[in-house]
Every structure is written in C-alpha cells, then in structure tokens.
Amino acid sequence: MKSFSNQTLETIFRRRSIRLFEERPVEEEKIHLILEAANQAPSAHNQQSWKFVVIQGEKKAALAQLVSHQAAGFSKPSKSILRMAGRSIASAPVVIAAMNTGTLIDHGIELFQIDFEVSSDFFRTMEIQSSAAAVENLLLAATSLGLGSVWLGILFLIKREILEFLGESRGEFMAVIPVGYPARESRPPKKRALDYVVKYL
Ligand SMILES: Cc1cc2nc3c(=O)[nH]c(=O)nc-3n(C[C@H](O)[C@H](O)[C@H](O)COP(=O)(O)O)c2cc1C
C-alpha cells in the first residue's frame, strides 16, 4: 500500500471492507465520533436528509437472525451474499443503519421551484447522493479510529423488512454497516488503473 504523510489520504487508502470482527466492544466515544463524522457530510441544499440507527446487543442479534432467515427465500448468489451479511452483523459489536428521510423530496418543490415530474427523480437522487457521502464519511472515520466496517447494500433486497425492524418504515434504505475491530487483515481488492476511469479533455 502507498504510504502518505497526509493523514486523510492515508485513511482513504487504508480503508477496506471488513466483514468479520473481534468480540471486543467498540467504545461509546468512537461510535459517537463516527456518527458525528457522517453528519458532517455535504448534502443537497444542506437538507441533511439522512438518519442513522445504532443497533447493539439483543436487537443486533435479532437483526442478524432476520437477515439469515430472509436469505433462505433467495437463490444463489443473493442467498450466499445475504447469509454473509447476516454473519457480519452477528460478528460486529455494533451495527449502524443509514436511511434517507425524504425531507428534501418533501420540501424540494418549493425550495427549487421546479416541475413535480422533474423534481421527484431529482430530489430522490440528491438524497441518495447526500446519504452516500455521509456513509463514506462514516467508513473513513471508522478506519481512522482503528475500526473496520462494511457497507451492506445487499439488504436492499429485503429493505421493507429491515425498515420495519428498525421502526423506520417511512425512510428509504441506504445501508447497513457493521462496525468493530477487524478480526484479521483483509487483502486489498484490485482497483482499476486511473487511465481506465479518467479521461482528460
Ligand atoms: C453501495 C455498496 C454496496 C455494497 N454492498 C455490499 C454487500 O452487500 N456485501 C458486502 O460484503 N460488501 C458490500 N459492499 C462492499 C464492496 O464489496 C467493497 O467496497 C468492494 O469489494 C471493494 O472493497 P474495499 O471496500 O475493501 O475497497 C458494498 C459497497 C458499496 C459501495
């Protein structure tokens, strides 16, 4: 891995998706700090249209069970990925779920004075992009504090059940993120070379 004297770059390059965790609990201050970092993200029209739910203890064990149970209704590979997600949730001492609140969608038309048809697609996209920025902040803050995390997008397949479980049926599913001390070093995945993803005009 490249090494940087700049701590932000060091954290960005060091962050990896971690799917298995030590039993060691995560300190309350660290949970608070990563949530604060998520909350500092940029957001469309500064609407901060995100919400986080922190899940621990028995509730977290019940969530892991729900995911494993729901996995049985899917075929491979979704079934295996959902099962792995359930195992990550079970293994992590704390899990954070992220949702879009719909506030931008609710207020967007009057804020921006544009057509209803254009606006619903626009505002929904803006909410998703804002929450994605918040989730990335959370992942990076976790890494910087020695914690591992993984963005579990596969739970979108059972988003209704997840939102109901969280008591957030009005929200839009964004991510479920197990957080904890990594059980082992993970091998860095291959990233595409820059000339494949960047074009200079
Ligand atoms: C939107 C999104 C959804 C993801 N969903 C899952 C998932 O459901 N399960 C999982 O194990 N990893 C998931 N990941 C993590 C990716 O697999 C991971 O980021 C990718 O393999 C690159 O590895 P890295 O994060 O270590 O750089 C997701 C990542 C993103 C950004």
The ligand as an SDF file (V2000), in Angstrom:
LIG
                    3D

 31 33  0  0  0  0  0  0  0  0999 V2000
  -23.1550    0.6090   -2.4360 C   0  0  0  0  0  0  0  0  0  0  0  0
  -22.3020   -0.5260   -1.9040 C   0  0  0  0  0  0  0  0  0  0  0  0
  -22.9110   -1.7150   -1.5680 C   0  0  0  0  0  0  0  0  0  0  0  0
  -22.1470   -2.7750   -1.0350 C   0  0  0  0  0  0  0  0  0  0  0  0
  -22.7780   -3.9170   -0.6330 N   0  0  0  0  0  0  0  0  0  0  0  0
  -22.0500   -4.9150   -0.0740 C   0  0  0  0  0  0  0  0  0  0  0  0
  -22.7130   -6.0800    0.4410 C   0  0  0  0  0  0  0  0  0  0  0  0
  -23.9240   -6.2020    0.3930 O   0  0  0  0  0  0  0  0  0  0  0  0
  -21.9550   -7.0480    0.9960 N   0  0  0  0  0  0  0  0  0  0  0  0
  -20.5900   -6.9370    1.1050 C   0  0  0  0  0  0  0  0  0  0  0  0
  -19.9570   -7.8470    1.6350 O   0  0  0  0  0  0  0  0  0  0  0  0
  -19.9360   -5.8340    0.6480 N   0  0  0  0  0  0  0  0  0  0  0  0
  -20.6390   -4.8260    0.0700 C   0  0  0  0  0  0  0  0  0  0  0  0
  -20.0030   -3.6850   -0.3580 N   0  0  0  0  0  0  0  0  0  0  0  0
  -18.5390   -3.5860   -0.2180 C   0  0  0  0  0  0  0  0  0  0  0  0
  -17.8470   -3.8690   -1.5520 C   0  0  0  0  0  0  0  0  0  0  0  0
  -17.9080   -5.2340   -1.8200 O   0  0  0  0  0  0  0  0  0  0  0  0
  -16.4040   -3.3590   -1.4580 C   0  0  0  0  0  0  0  0  0  0  0  0
  -16.4120   -1.9710   -1.2670 O   0  0  0  0  0  0  0  0  0  0  0  0
  -15.5890   -3.6840   -2.7130 C   0  0  0  0  0  0  0  0  0  0  0  0
  -15.4240   -5.0720   -2.8570 O   0  0  0  0  0  0  0  0  0  0  0  0
  -14.2040   -3.0360   -2.6720 C   0  0  0  0  0  0  0  0  0  0  0  0
  -13.5110   -3.4100   -1.4980 O   0  0  0  0  0  0  0  0  0  0  0  0
  -12.9970   -2.3020   -0.4710 P   0  0  0  0  0  0  0  0  0  0  0  0
  -14.2070   -1.6600    0.1570 O   0  0  0  0  0  0  0  0  0  0  0  0
  -12.1850   -3.0450    0.5390 O   0  0  0  0  0  0  0  0  0  0  0  0
  -12.2080   -1.2690   -1.2360 O   0  0  0  0  0  0  0  0  0  0  0  0
  -20.7320   -2.6190   -0.8840 C   0  0  0  0  0  0  0  0  0  0  0  0
  -20.1440   -1.3990   -1.2200 C   0  0  0  0  0  0  0  0  0  0  0  0
  -20.9130   -0.3620   -1.7090 C   0  0  0  0  0  0  0  0  0  0  0  0
  -20.2570    0.9630   -2.0270 C   0  0  0  0  0  0  0  0  0  0  0  0
  1  2  1  0
  2  3  1  0
  2 30  2  0
  3  4  2  0
  4  5  1  0
  4 28  1  0
  5  6  2  0
  6  7  1  0
  6 13  1  0
  7  8  2  0
  7  9  1  0
  9 10  1  0
 10 11  2  0
 10 12  1  0
 12 13  2  0
 13 14  1  0
 14 15  1  0
 14 28  1  0
 15 16  1  0
 16 17  1  0
 16 18  1  0
 18 19  1  0
 18 20  1  0
 20 21  1  0
 20 22  1  0
 22 23  1  0
 23 24  1  0
 24 25  2  0
 24 26  1  0
 24 27  1  0
 28 29  2  0
 29 30  1  0
 30 31  1  0
M  END
$$$$
